[in-house]
């Protein structure tokens, strides 16, 4: 029989990216969802690193892409990922009784987030939203809408208030 007084461990995945919306969602979740009093919560900061475009050795008019250029692009992509994760970890630095883990996966954000949430067995997915209009969302697709429709756990989409 389960101990009724025991606090259940929760795995809360927070999808983060370069935008302020995801940091706002993380901050909001820490204040409103995560319990720091004898908590068994684990926050997993998830960054979906955009997949590197596949480049042939020719860039059009017959110019070769050097391996130096490709290595520079990969290095920059890793630096961006590290910077995003570090910024999110700073938001979490004062948390008491809460484990913070990080995860960086490469690929389309929609697929990366849905796959990670399933693999982790998340209890909750927290995401920010960019608040794109109907037209822009139709062309770009909404990562948060896709995830909300495809993951098995509850999804909390946090909208950053417009600054006046």
Secondary structure, DSSP 8 states (H G I E B T S, - for coil): ---TTS---EEEEEEE-SSHHHHHHHHHHHHHT---SS--EEEEEEEEE-------SB-SSS-B--HHHHHHHHHHHHHHHHHHHHHHHHHHTT-SS-EEEEEEEES-HHHHHHHHHHHHT-SEEEEEE----HHHHHHH--HHHHHHHH-SSEEEEEE-----
